[in-house]
Amino acid sequence: MPLHTDARQSGESDEFDINPLYVRIAHEPLPKHSLPRESMLPGTAAQVVRDELLLDGNARLNLATFVTTWMEPEAQLLMNECLQKNMIDKDEYPQTAELESRCVNILADLWHAPMGQSATGCSTTGSSEACMLAGMALLWRWRARRAAAETATGRRGASSGPTAPPNLVMGTNVQVCWEKFCRYWQVEPRMVPMVPGRYHLTGPEAAARSGGNTIGVVAILGSTMDGSYEPVGEINTELDRLAAGGGPDVPIHVDGASGGFVAPFLQPELDWDFRVPRVASINASGHKYGLVYPGVGWVVWREAAALPDDLVFKVNYLGGHMPTFALNFSRPGAQVAAQYYNFLRLGFPGYQRVHQACQDIAVHMSGRIAKMGPFELITEGRELPVFAFKIVDPQASYSVFDLTERLRSRGWLVPAYTFPADLTDTSVIRVVIRNGFGKDLADAFLADLDHHWRTLAAHPSDCAPLFPEGKRQSFAH
């Protein structure tokens, strides 16, 4: 029968009412890679999609992602009311644009930007886009400095052979978006490798790799690899020392994808934001510890001068003259409204309580894991509410990959991965604690972890992968 035909309307037996949806499509399999030959009832289409999605993991048990998986019902309703609003259309939706501006100013205040002026920044689809925009600003400012220096020395246009490309200094623990930025904009990535006992960038390492063609240093406030903070203040001090010795004047961008929404509340005395003089820009993910569903990110510059005018376009074909600085154009306004809702709803003490509860659970879990026997902590969750651990015995009959596959059989989605160069022989499990993951779930995870490592240790033959070769899952970001 046609997919759009209701059994009762076509005169079929009332027994179709037992399960009308599945009987309706039983004799006409749905195509997967082409459009169906007929339309179908909305309830039928919705249920078909829901059935497919049953195969996804449970988002609440996903300890791999930093992305928000729970919001209050009021926030979800507000987002539904704003789904049709296009964030880029500021003439048609001026109040949504106003909420975006308020959020930028709230973040600028939270991150101690110089006040007395309207903050310079914008929302994005996430931190990856925000990092691209911040990187572009660093590159354009470096080009302007180089042009000014050439003019001052009379070297402009001189043919002195090929010049070195611009470079960006960062640790190998950066999120992949920074490698993309360097490749797309032809910037040399100067990567500081990990070594045993040092899992991220430090001040001396950053200064040692900075030179006249360095557009900036990226400091990560909350490493994807283990949740630790890079020492922004120390990096600033070493770059000051480099400049005082006749070296270049290098700015810092802080990738606060996660930590930008955590440090102000849990480590308020930490020097990492615009209180650090060389910090030119900061990004953060509203859809991570900003507690909003994906996807929304934010980027804020210290001052208007830190964002070159050449990067901002002005358009008038949406009904009014408006500036735009983004890699994409149309995107939903719902997440911006939800971010403003969270700022109003939680305020400073609310964010502090939520993140403190997450950190308490992370420290509780890491402490229990440290006592289990076969594990060694890389981090404890005392910066971001994120911790990583490894198996102590390199000759153990099972690996972190075997362990995470067994945990998946209980529904836990936990990432296992190797560290980047020069520490690829270190494999870890990372656990991310987010709002919505309570102590009862934490204790259930700990019980399962304890059971599975003991089982694997006692029965090495059980270490054969649960998934076919090539399907083993690992999540580094």
Buried (B, 14 or more C-beta within 10 A) or exposed (E): BEBEBBBEEEEBEEEBEEEBBEBBBEEBEEEEEEEBEEEBBEEBBEBBEEEEEEEEBEBBBBBBBBBBBBBBEEBBEBBEEBEEBBBBBBBEBEEBBEBBBBBBBBBBEBBBBEEEEEBBBBBBBBBBBBBBBBBBBBBBBBBEBBEEEEEEEEEEEEEEEEEEEBBBBBBBBBBEBBBBBBEEBEBBBBBBBBEEEEBBBBBBBBBBBBBBBBBBBBBBBBBBBBBBBBBBBBBBBBBBEBBEEEBBEBBBBBBBBBBBBBBBBBBEEBBBBBBBEBBBBBBBBBBBBBBBBBBBBBBBBBBEEBBBEEEEEEEEEBEEEBEEBBEEEEBBBBBBBBBBBBBEBBEEEBBBEBBBBBBBBBBBBBEBBBEEEBBEBBBBBBBBBBBBBBBEEEEBBBBBBBBBBBBBEBBBBBBBBBBBEEBEEBBBBBBBBBBBBBEEBBBBBBEBBBEBBEEBBEEEEBBEEEEEEEEBBEBBB
